[in-house]
Amino acid sequence: MHGLYTVLVAAVYFGTLADPATILVARTTQYSTNKTYTIQDFYQAEDFFNEWTFFTGADPTGGNVAYQAMQDAVSQGLAYVDDCDNSTVLAVDSTSSVPAGGNRPSVRITSNKSYTGGLFILDAAAMPVGCGTWPSFWSVGPNWPYAGEIDIVEGVNNQATNQMTLHSGTSSACTTSEAYTGHVMGTNCYSTASSDAGCAFSDTTLVPLGVFALLWDASLGMSMWHFARSEIPSDITNRAPNPANWGVPVGFWSSQTCDISANFYQHSLVIDTTICGNWAGGAYSSSGCPGTCSAMVANATNFVDAQWIINYVAVYQ
């Protein structure tokens, strides 16, 4: 994600939220431009089946999932459109018998179009929760990590707050910046296959429902916001978003400290849920979840609430 201007927004369910950290804010930094966007692409309902691709390969993060092809996901009830509200459900299997350490059926979809600039909005009524789960709404460029990765909505196990992360893969510098309300979890965005923590902010807002936004402006940097459902800006609701009205972001990566154009380009959008894997599995013992992550894979009922409910994804220019 880079080039022109870009914003991604997500309305999601996070379950309970953990302790807020120190809040640091620099209000004089410019982290947005006064621009209203016009719609380019609008994905809703069947569009996720026709204009996105169901990934079927092995999970790149080492998760205990078997990603399903579209036809298989539909037949198993893991991907469908709810006729009552036209939302799209993408779920982890919660009925099959799977051995401990086995691979439970799940869904990962990727947009057929890639974007180097624009404004993207994800409105979701719910996102997966539960021990062992690792849901994410993110974007990624070709030949990871060289074209970068942007994690807009991500968490593991019973994590209560959202984590927002950039991963860069070139020698061009990329670090966090000074205007934010979140908690800094890492400052160096450079990532490799063996060291991929990236540069992250942890949200400090403890609300179960809300909107998450990313503004991507190559001249200014990357900015991410979180709004409670009752505090969603009217310009988002009216489909005429203008981030200049949104205040200080949760996280900010300035173009002065991160070469946006060199590190982020040609990004496809991804929505997925894996189980255990490098992060959820590694953090499992400190998460408060019972037993082991490997054993939890076998507990089908644990994944009853492991589902995305997506109202739409809109792309603006």
Secondary structure as UniProt FT lines:
FT   STRAND          5..13
FT   TURN            27..28
FT   STRAND          39..43
FT   TURN            45..46
FT   HELIX           47..50
FT   STRAND          52..54
FT   TURN            60..61
FT   STRAND          65..67
FT   HELIX           70..75
FT   TURN            76..77
FT   STRAND          79..82
FT   TURN            83..86
FT   STRAND          87..91
FT   TURN            100..101
FT   STRAND          104..106
FT   STRAND          108..111
FT   STRAND          119..126
FT   TURN            131..132
FT   STRAND          133..140
FT   TURN            143..147
FT   STRAND          149..154
FT   TURN            157..158
FT   STRAND          163..168
FT   STRAND          174..175
FT   STRAND          183..184
FT   TURN            193..194
FT   STRAND          199..202
FT   STRAND          209..217
FT   TURN            218..220
FT   STRAND          221..228
FT   HELIX           229..231
FT   HELIX           234..237
FT   TURN            238..239
FT   HELIX           243..245
FT   STRAND          251..254
FT   TURN            255..257
FT   HELIX           260..263
FT   STRAND          267..276
FT   HELIX           277..281
FT   TURN            282..283
FT   HELIX           284..286
FT   TURN            287..288
FT   HELIX           293..296
FT   TURN            297..298
FT   HELIX           300..303
FT   TURN            304..305
FT   STRAND          307..316
//
